[in-house]
Amino acid sequence: MNAGTDGATSSPLDEAALASADLATLRERIDGIDRHIQQLISERAQYAAHVGRAKGPLAAAVDYYRPERESQVLRRVVDRNDGPLGDDVLVRLFREIMSACLAQQEPLKIGFLGPEGTHSQQAVFRHFGHSVHGLPLASIEEVFQEVASRSADFGIVPVENSTQGTIQSTLDMFLTSPLKICGEVELRIHQHLLSRSGRIEDIERVYSHPQSFAQCKAWLREHLPRAEAVPVSSNAEAARRARNADDAAAIAGESAGTVYGLKRVAGPIEDRPDNTTRFLVLGRELFPSSGHDRTSLLVFVNDQPGALHHVLAPFARHGLSMSRIESRPGHTGRWQYAFFIDIAGHVDEPAMRAALDELAPYAREVKVLGSYPVAIA
């Protein structure tokens, strides 16, 4: 249904009438729709405030945030969408509305790998919207620490890239951290060559994160074979350094160029057009099922023949799909390993519970890292 000029709903669009309408009439209709949208957003915000009060005197903003509820709302947005706007556009709009409504209580504090302008910051905005307070931190380890100490409500850390694989430092933190995974973000990564002058012929050295160098190595080999590659802690740090000299450049996202006043020399320059990084949302508790979830496990196996087979077989028997498995040194002794496993489903579902019960005799320890909604567009 569509809004009329008086803010009320009207009948479906009459394409013939629209085709014959003049510019002034069309603009008048749009103004009426805008007024109605604004009225509905205000009404939604009022209901959100009442929901907060209905929950009682909670301690902080983090107590009001429910990722499973947000996931359900956004999936319904996608299911209802008949165009002409794409699913990603509508998801972004509704996420910002929910972000603003939640911030009426108090903005969430989100830790991320800084400084400002990193892809991790983009992942924060993609998952939580812009009505949050971002905390740029110096390392992945510090993101974990700030969430664990309650200085941040949640954190976002990269865990794997579609072309370069796993970020090992993130997995290693889960070996000892008490934090839980309560969400995931998939972000298409576009790398750009940025510099102060904007001229490729000036460039003698390039700053970037090692992962970004690896994602752009073919382009660099062809276009800047003699330039010195200088690895730094983040792409935003690369942009910060590149702004100080005309003979320096950075590989980073466009947002870093905006933050640090750099010009785009070339881009996108990533070697693969489907270059995507998956981020994990860190929290301090498990959340209920959204109906479309993933469970991440950390399994320390007993040293016996067929140990890995015994660990994986229960999931197959109960019809649970495994999307990822990776081993890391377990830090519990020499040649001891832990397996990170991603399984479709929520830990509270009967099939998952039964599978976990069956693998217990073959594992020294099973740690549920999180059950969380699968990433939405």
MITOR-752269 format. One record per residue (C-alpha): residue number from 1; residue in one letter; z, y, x. Coordinates in nm, 4 decimals, always signed. Example, Ala and Ser with C-alpha at 12.3 -4.5 7.8 and 13.67 -1.06 7.14 Angstrom:
<pts>
PT   num   residu          w          v          u
PT     1        A    +0.7800    -0.4500    +1.2300
PT     2        S    +0.7140    -0.1060    +1.3670
</pts>
This chain:
<pts>
PT   num   residu          w          v          u
PT     1        M    +0.0000    +0.0000    +0.0000
PT     2        N    -0.0703    +0.3520    +0.1217
PT     3        A    +0.1200    +0.6764    +0.0910
PT     4        G    -0.0142    +0.9631    -0.1159
PT     5        T    +0.0291    +1.3307    -0.0453
PT     6        D    +0.3579    +1.3464    -0.2352
PT     7        G    +0.5165    +1.0772    -0.0159
PT     8        A    +0.4903    +0.8019    -0.2792
PT     9        T    +0.2912    +0.4838    -0.2434
PT    10        S    -0.0554    +0.4643    -0.3944
PT    11        S    -0.3237    +0.2082    -0.4622
PT    12        P    -0.5168    +0.0368    -0.1803
PT    13        L    -0.7710    +0.2428    +0.0113
PT    14        D    -1.0848    +0.3278    -0.1828
PT    15        E    -1.3442    +0.3060    +0.0940
PT    16        A    -1.6114    +0.4760    -0.1172
PT    17        A    -1.3822    +0.7691    -0.1966
PT    18        L    -1.2822    +0.8013    +0.1668
PT    19        A    -1.6439    +0.8001    +0.2774
PT    20        S    -1.7183    +1.0982    +0.0517
PT    21        A    -1.3945    +1.2911    +0.1236
PT    22        D    -1.4117    +1.6087    +0.3285
PT    23        L    -1.2081    +1.6720    +0.6441
PT    24        A    -0.9431    +1.8792    +0.4691
PT    25        T    -0.8784    +1.6058    +0.2126
PT    26        L    -0.8476    +1.3372    +0.4798
PT    27        R    -0.6040    +1.5463    +0.6800
PT    28        E    -0.3986    +1.6122    +0.3670
PT    29        R    -0.3731    +1.2383    +0.3027
PT    30        I    -0.2675    +1.1770    +0.6628
PT    31        D    +0.0005    +1.4478    +0.6375
PT    32        G    +0.1358    +1.2805    +0.3250
PT    33        I    +0.1464    +0.9422    +0.4955
PT    34        D    +0.3242    +1.0963    +0.7960
PT    35        R    +0.5933    +1.2434    +0.5702
PT    36        H    +0.6445    +0.9068    +0.4040
PT    37        I    +0.6633    +0.7222    +0.7373
PT    38        Q    +0.9219    +0.9715    +0.8647
PT    39        Q    +1.1263    +0.9312    +0.5475
PT    40        L    +1.1229    +0.5513    +0.5829
PT    41        I    +1.2207    +0.5648    +0.9514
PT    42        S    +1.5161    +0.7880    +0.8638
PT    43        E    +1.6143    +0.5469    +0.5878
PT    44        R    +1.5922    +0.2542    +0.8300
PT    45        A    +1.8133    +0.4368    +1.0784
PT    46        Q    +2.0728    +0.4958    +0.8077
PT    47        Y    +2.0757    +0.1260    +0.7180
PT    48        A    +2.1060    +0.0351    +1.0873
PT    49        A    +2.4100    +0.2615    +1.1157
PT    50        H    +2.5656    +0.0902    +0.8119
PT    51        V    +2.4991    -0.2506    +0.9719
PT    52        G    +2.6908    -0.1310    +1.2766
PT    53        R    +2.9857    -0.0233    +1.0641
PT    54        A    +2.9738    -0.3518    +0.8704
PT    55        K    +3.0232    -0.5418    +1.1956
PT    56        G    +3.3574    -0.3721    +1.2428
PT    57        P    +3.5130    -0.1898    +1.5392
PT    58        L    +3.3148    -0.3493    +1.8215
PT    59        A    +3.3781    -0.2553    +2.1828
PT    60        A    +3.0444    -0.1163    +2.2968
PT    61        A    +2.6704    -0.0900    +2.2290
PT    62        V    +2.6125    -0.4331    +2.3809
PT    63        D    +2.8092    -0.5862    +2.0921
PT    64        Y    +2.5501    -0.4595    +1.8426
PT    65        Y    +2.2430    -0.5936    +2.0234
PT    66        R    +2.1015    -0.9224    +1.8917
PT    67        P    +1.7872    -1.0433    +2.0708
PT    68        E    +1.7280    -1.3258    +1.8247
PT    69        R    +1.7214    -1.0768    +1.5344
PT    70        E    +1.4782    -0.8436    +1.7184
PT    71        S    +1.2502    -1.1380    +1.7959
PT    72        Q    +1.2428    -1.2408    +1.4285
PT    73        V    +1.1595    -0.8859    +1.3171
PT    74        L    +0.8773    -0.8492    +1.5705
PT    75        R    +0.7247    -1.1872    +1.4887
PT    76        R    +0.7144    -1.0869    +1.1227
PT    77        V    +0.5363    -0.7657    +1.2283
PT    78        V    +0.2699    -0.9787    +1.3986
PT    79        D    +0.2435    -1.2158    +1.1010
PT    80        R    +0.1904    -0.9253    +0.8594
PT    81        N    -0.0663    -0.7454    +1.0702
PT    82        D    -0.4149    -0.7288    +0.9147
PT    83        G    -0.5411    -0.4541    +1.1494
PT    84        P    -0.6987    -0.2283    +1.2422
PT    85        L    -0.4248    -0.1746    +1.5032
PT    86        G    -0.3656    -0.4650    +1.7398
PT    87        D    -0.0511    -0.6782    +1.7463
PT    88        D    +0.0582    -0.5277    +2.0792
PT    89        V    +0.0383    -0.1748    +1.9383
PT    90        L    +0.2476    -0.2552    +1.6299
PT    91        V    +0.5019    -0.4532    +1.8318
PT    92        R    +0.5436    -0.1553    +2.0648
PT    93        L    +0.5893    +0.0856    +1.7723
PT    94        F    +0.8480    -0.1301    +1.5961
PT    95        R    +1.0345    -0.1981    +1.9192
PT    96        E    +1.0733    +0.1763    +1.9754
PT    97        I    +1.2004    +0.2217    +1.6203
PT    98        M    +1.4604    -0.0541    +1.6710
PT    99        S    +1.5533    +0.0892    +2.0110
PT   100        A    +1.6160    +0.4342    +1.8629
PT   101        C    +1.8150    +0.2922    +1.5717
PT   102        L    +2.0387    +0.0896    +1.8033
PT   103        A    +2.0958    +0.3905    +2.0294
PT   104        Q    +2.2707    +0.5680    +1.7395
PT   105        Q    +2.5790    +0.3687    +1.8376
PT   106        E    +2.5362    +0.4168    +2.2129
PT   107        P    +2.2382    +0.3612    +2.4455
PT   108        L    +2.2325    +0.0234    +2.6159
PT   109        K    +2.2693    +0.0344    +2.9938
PT   110        I    +1.9974    -0.1779    +3.1582
PT   111        G    +1.9943    -0.2584    +3.5303
PT   112        F    +1.6595    -0.3111    +3.7025
PT   113        L    +1.5087    -0.3321    +4.0491
PT   114        G    +1.4504    +0.0336    +4.1394
PT   115        P    +1.3780    +0.3014    +4.2214
PT   116        E    +1.2115    +0.4627    +3.9205
PT   117        G    +0.8468    +0.3732    +3.8695
PT   118        T    +0.8689    -0.0014    +3.9414
PT   119        H    +0.7152    -0.2748    +3.7304
PT   120        S    +1.0740    -0.3828    +3.6576
PT   121        Q    +1.1320    -0.0489    +3.4870
PT   122        Q    +0.8151    -0.1026    +3.2829
PT   123        A    +0.9569    -0.4415    +3.1788
PT   124        V    +1.2786    -0.2673    +3.0653
PT   125        F    +1.0831    -0.0332    +2.8369
PT   126        R    +0.8623    -0.3148    +2.7097
PT   127        H    +1.1613    -0.5273    +2.6061
PT   128        F    +1.4243    -0.2689    +2.5076
PT   129        G    +1.2186    +0.0405    +2.4234
PT   130        H    +1.2762    +0.3847    +2.5712
PT   131        S    +1.6072    +0.4650    +2.3974
PT   132        V    +1.8124    +0.2968    +2.6698
PT   133        H    +1.9819    +0.4164    +2.9858
PT   134        G    +1.8087    +0.2592    +3.2843
PT   135        L    +2.0066    +0.1874    +3.6014
PT   136        P    +1.7731    +0.1610    +3.9058
PT   137        L    +1.9312    -0.0713    +4.1637
PT   138        A    +1.8480    -0.1557    +4.5225
PT   139        S    +1.8086    -0.5348    +4.4981
PT   140        I    +1.7883    -0.8319    +4.2634
PT   141        E    +2.1354    -0.9356    +4.3803
PT   142        E    +2.2727    -0.5957    +4.2783
PT   143        V    +2.1211    -0.6315    +3.9301
PT   144        F    +2.3134    -0.9574    +3.8869
PT   145        Q    +2.6328    -0.7975    +4.0196
PT   146        E    +2.6164    -0.4917    +3.7933
PT   147        V    +2.5709    -0.7040    +3.4802
PT   148        A    +2.8462    -0.9469    +3.5823
PT   149        S    +3.0880    -0.6586    +3.6467
PT   150        R    +2.9976    -0.5009    +3.3074
PT   151        S    +2.8671    -0.1839    +3.4729
PT   152        A    +2.5362    -0.2711    +3.3022
PT   153        D    +2.5000    -0.4290    +2.9579
PT   154        F    +2.1889    -0.6249    +3.0554
PT   155        G    +1.9604    -0.6576    +3.3543
PT   156        I    +1.5950    -0.7378    +3.4097
PT   157        V    +1.4722    -0.9296    +3.7141
PT   158        P    +1.1317    -1.0772    +3.8057
PT   159        V    +1.1214    -1.4566    +3.8221
PT   160        E    +0.7570    -1.5573    +3.8718
PT   161        N    +0.4050    -1.4236    +3.9137
PT   162        S    +0.0965    -1.5999    +3.7816
PT   163        T    -0.0831    -1.5789    +4.1170
PT   164        Q    +0.1983    -1.5831    +4.3755
PT   165        G    +0.4498    -1.8151    +4.2108
PT   166        T    +0.8281    -1.7987    +4.1949
PT   167        I    +1.0523    -1.5178    +4.3189
PT   168        Q    +1.2953    -1.7414    +4.5049
PT   169        S    +1.5714    -1.4828    +4.5408
PT   170        T    +1.6069    -1.4701    +4.1612
PT   171        L    +1.6387    -1.8487    +4.1265
PT   172        D    +1.8912    -1.8650    +4.4093
PT   173        M    +2.1187    -1.6140    +4.2337
PT   174        F    +2.1521    -1.8522    +3.9369
PT   175        L    +2.3052    -2.1169    +4.1637
PT   176        T    +2.6328    -1.9228    +4.1687
PT   177        S    +2.6055    -1.6525    +3.9015
PT   178        P    +2.7852    -1.6933    +3.5647
PT   179        L    +2.5196    -1.4835    +3.3848
PT   180        K    +2.2960    -1.6139    +3.1080
PT   181        I    +1.9281    -1.5602    +3.0350
PT   182        C    +1.8936    -1.3949    +2.6930
PT   183        G    +1.5282    -1.2923    +2.6922
PT   184        E    +1.1999    -1.2873    +2.8807
PT   185        V    +0.9194    -1.0361    +2.9309
PT   186        E    +0.5607    -1.1034    +3.0348
PT   187        L    +0.3963    -0.7982    +3.1900
PT   188        R    +0.0339    -0.7672    +3.2954
PT   189        I    +0.0438    -0.6232    +3.6452
PT   190        H    -0.2235    -0.3729    +3.7461
PT   191        Q    -0.2038    -0.2623    +4.1085
PT   192        H    -0.3448    +0.0710    +4.2214
PT   193        L    -0.3988    +0.2257    +4.5630
PT   194        L    -0.2238    +0.5632    +4.5579
PT   195        S    -0.2058    +0.8401    +4.8164
PT   196        R    -0.1249    +1.2091    +4.8546
PT   197        S    -0.4807    +1.3131    +4.9355
PT   198        G    -0.6599    +1.0642    +4.7119
PT   199        R    -0.9169    +0.9856    +4.9866
PT   200        I    -0.9554    +0.6330    +5.1186
PT   201        E    -1.0955    +0.7534    +5.4519
PT   202        D    -0.7572    +0.9158    +5.5347
PT   203        I    -0.5584    +0.5942    +5.5026
PT   204        E    -0.4202    +0.4320    +5.8183
PT   205        R    -0.1228    +0.2434    +5.6736
PT   206        V    -0.0334    +0.1007    +5.3343
PT   207        Y    +0.3173    +0.0495    +5.1956
PT   208        S    +0.3972    -0.2091    +4.9291
PT   209        H    +0.6147    -0.4992    +4.8272
PT   210        P    +0.5096    -0.8301    +4.9935
PT   211        Q    +0.4209    -0.9794    +4.6528
PT   212        S    +0.1806    -0.6927    +4.5835
PT   213        F    +0.0164    -0.7284    +4.9230
PT   214        A    -0.0426    -1.0948    +4.8418
PT   215        Q    -0.1876    -1.0070    +4.4996
PT   216        C    -0.4377    -0.7631    +4.6572
PT   217        K    -0.5187    -0.9296    +4.9914
PT   218        A    -0.8915    -0.9840    +4.9219
PT   219        W    -0.9408    -0.6209    +4.8172
PT   220        L    -0.7538    -0.4937    +5.1226
PT   221        R    -0.9510    -0.7217    +5.3528
PT   222        E    -1.2774    -0.5797    +5.2185
PT   223        H    -1.1893    -0.2108    +5.1833
PT   224        L    -0.9077    -0.1406    +5.4339
PT   225        P    -0.9366    -0.4103    +5.7025
PT   226        R    -0.7878    -0.1911    +5.9775
PT   227        A    -0.5040    -0.0323    +5.7847
PT   228        E    -0.1492    -0.1338    +5.8811
PT   229        A    +0.0352    -0.3181    +5.6019
PT   230        V    +0.4012    -0.2105    +5.5878
PT   231        P    +0.6222    -0.4193    +5.3525
PT   232        V    +0.9037    -0.2401    +5.1657
PT   233        S    +1.1628    -0.3341    +4.9035
PT   234        S    +0.9612    -0.2240    +4.5967
PT   235        N    +0.6339    -0.0622    +4.4993
PT   236        A    +0.8163    +0.2510    +4.3866
PT   237        E    +0.9724    +0.2756    +4.7319
PT   238        A    +0.6196    +0.2416    +4.8709
PT   239        A    +0.5061    +0.5361    +4.6577
PT   240        R    +0.8080    +0.7407    +4.7666
PT   241        R    +0.7169    +0.6892    +5.1324
PT   242        A    +0.3446    +0.7472    +5.0826
PT   243        R    +0.4022    +1.0942    +4.9364
PT   244        N    +0.5163    +1.2195    +5.2785
PT   245        A    +0.1878    +1.1824    +5.4738
PT   246        D    -0.1856    +1.2112    +5.4129
PT   247        D    -0.2609    +0.9044    +5.6257
PT   248        A    -0.0343    +0.6779    +5.4156
PT   249        A    -0.0949    +0.5016    +5.0850
PT   250        A    +0.0956    +0.2763    +4.8469
PT   251        I    +0.0043    -0.0194    +4.6312
PT   252        A    +0.1910    +0.0333    +4.3057
PT   253        G    +0.1562    +0.0813    +3.9324
PT   254        E    +0.0216    +0.4024    +3.7827
PT   255        S    +0.3694    +0.5012    +3.6654
PT   256        A    +0.4899    +0.5151    +4.0269
PT   257        G    +0.2030    +0.7504    +4.1064
PT   258        T    +0.3125    +0.9774    +3.8227
PT   259        V    +0.6783    +0.9759    +3.9324
PT   260        Y    +0.5981    +1.0524    +4.2985
PT   261        G    +0.3004    +1.2821    +4.2535
PT   262        L    +0.0303    +1.0617    +4.4064
PT   263        K    -0.3408    +1.0462    +4.3296
PT   264        R    -0.5224    +0.7254    +4.2440
PT   265        V    -0.7573    +0.6227    +4.5268
PT   266        A    -0.8714    +0.2979    +4.3615
PT   267        G    -0.7642    +0.0534    +4.0970
PT   268        P    -0.6947    -0.1810    +3.9524
PT   269        I    -0.7225    -0.3644    +4.2860
PT   270        E    -0.5435    -0.6953    +4.2124
PT   271        D    -0.7575    -0.9958    +4.3074
PT   272        R    -0.7107    -1.1739    +3.9725
PT   273        P    -0.7650    -0.9980    +3.6377
PT   274        D    -0.4970    -1.2126    +3.4687
PT   275        N    -0.2250    -1.1112    +3.7162
PT   276        T    +0.1020    -1.1367    +3.5155
PT   277        T    +0.4688    -1.1278    +3.6104
PT   278        R    +0.7421    -1.2908    +3.4040
PT   279        F    +1.0798    -1.1186    +3.3947
PT   280        L    +1.4139    -1.2522    +3.2741
PT   281        V    +1.6698    -1.0547    +3.0743
PT   282        L    +2.0213    -1.1138    +3.2089
PT   283        G    +2.3301    -1.1004    +2.9888
PT   284        R    +2.6784    -1.2444    +2.9713
PT   285        E    +2.6534    -1.4755    +2.6698
PT   286        L    +2.4291    -1.7160    +2.4838
PT   287        F    +2.2764    -1.6010    +2.1543
PT   288        P    +2.1826    -1.7968    +1.8389
PT   289        S    +1.8357    -1.9363    +1.7830
PT   290        S    +1.5496    -1.7058    +1.6834
PT   291        G    +1.3378    -2.0014    +1.5704
PT   292        H    +1.0935    -1.9685    +1.8623
PT   293        D    +1.2976    -2.0205    +2.1776
PT   294        R    +1.3014    -2.1522    +2.5311
PT   295        T    +1.5955    -2.3109    +2.7147
PT   296        S    +1.6383    -2.2832    +3.0909
PT   297        L    +1.8476    -2.5459    +3.2683
PT   298        L    +1.9836    -2.5881    +3.6184
PT   299        V    +2.0318    -2.9583    +3.6963
PT   300        F    +2.2006    -3.0957    +4.0080
PT   301        V    +2.0897    -3.4592    +4.0397
PT   302        N    +2.2765    -3.7562    +4.1775
PT   303        D    +2.1263    -3.9054    +4.4932
PT   304        Q    +1.9826    -4.2309    +4.3560
PT   305        P    +1.6391    -4.3920    +4.3120
PT   306        G    +1.4467    -4.2490    +4.0172
PT   307        A    +1.6953    -3.9652    +3.9683
PT   308        L    +1.4349    -3.7105    +3.8638
PT   309        H    +1.2705    -3.9565    +3.6241
PT   310        H    +1.6062    -4.0222    +3.4585
PT   311        V    +1.6619    -3.6475    +3.4195
PT   312        L    +1.3235    -3.5773    +3.2609
PT   313        A    +1.2837    -3.8871    +3.0423
PT   314        P    +1.5333    -3.7832    +2.7680
PT   315        F    +1.3339    -3.4682    +2.6921
PT   316        A    +1.0147    -3.6705    +2.6476
PT   317        R    +1.1921    -3.9239    +2.4255
PT   318        H    +1.3142    -3.6478    +2.1952
PT   319        G    +0.9769    -3.4738    +2.1750
PT   320        L    +1.0748    -3.1678    +2.3775
PT   321        S    +0.8028    -2.9984    +2.5797
PT   322        M    +0.8784    -2.8999    +2.9393
PT   323        S    +0.6928    -2.5891    +3.0571
PT   324        R    +0.8271    -2.5565    +3.4100
PT   325        I    +1.0207    -2.7408    +3.6791
PT   326        E    +1.1062    -2.6255    +4.0292
PT   327        S    +1.3436    -2.7513    +4.2970
PT   328        R    +1.5622    -2.5408    +4.5245
PT   329        P    +1.8241    -2.6325    +4.7874
PT   330        G    +2.1444    -2.6774    +4.5927
PT   331        H    +2.3784    -2.5077    +4.8435
PT   332        T    +2.6222    -2.7957    +4.7857
PT   333        G    +2.5384    -2.9985    +5.0946
PT   334        R    +2.2558    -3.0895    +5.3286
PT   335        W    +1.9438    -3.2187    +5.1497
PT   336        Q    +2.1021    -3.1646    +4.8112
PT   337        Y    +1.8676    -3.0125    +4.5529
PT   338        A    +1.8897    -2.8468    +4.2157
PT   339        F    +1.6107    -2.8420    +3.9580
PT   340        F    +1.5282    -2.5426    +3.7415
PT   341        I    +1.3744    -2.6697    +3.4173
PT   342        D    +1.2314    -2.4762    +3.1200
PT   343        I    +1.2218    -2.6634    +2.7873
PT   344        A    +1.0803    -2.5503    +2.4522
PT   345        G    +1.3592    -2.5150    +2.1949
PT   346        H    +1.7167    -2.3900    +2.1628
PT   347        V    +2.0236    -2.5577    +2.3061
PT   348        D    +2.1856    -2.5751    +1.9600
PT   349        E    +1.9002    -2.7820    +1.8138
PT   350        P    +1.9886    -3.1506    +1.7587
PT   351        A    +1.7007    -3.2846    +1.9720
PT   352        M    +1.8023    -3.0672    +2.2666
PT   353        R    +2.1679    -3.1651    +2.2348
PT   354        A    +2.0779    -3.5351    +2.2227
PT   355        A    +1.8565    -3.5064    +2.5307
PT   356        L    +2.1273    -3.3242    +2.7266
PT   357        D    +2.3807    -3.5914    +2.6338
PT   358        E    +2.1446    -3.8645    +2.7601
PT   359        L    +2.0780    -3.7064    +3.0976
PT   360        A    +2.4466    -3.6442    +3.1739
PT   361        P    +2.5039    -3.9834    +3.3465
PT   362        Y    +2.2229    -3.9120    +3.5918
PT   363        A    +2.3186    -3.5551    +3.6837
PT   364        R    +2.6140    -3.4266    +3.8852
PT   365        E    +2.6040    -3.1023    +3.6864
PT   366        V    +2.3937    -2.9555    +3.4053
PT   367        K    +2.4128    -2.5788    +3.3633
PT   368        V    +2.2525    -2.4116    +3.0612
PT   369        L    +2.1200    -2.0867    +3.2059
PT   370        G    +2.0110    -1.9609    +2.8658
PT   371        S    +1.8419    -2.0222    +2.5315
PT   372        Y    +1.6370    -1.7173    +2.4414
PT   373        P    +1.3357    -1.5975    +2.2391
PT   374        V    +0.9932    -1.6648    +2.3893
PT   375        A    +0.8198    -1.3446    +2.4976
PT   376        I    +0.6244    -1.1586    +2.2291
PT   377        A    +0.3038    -0.9645    +2.2987
</pts>
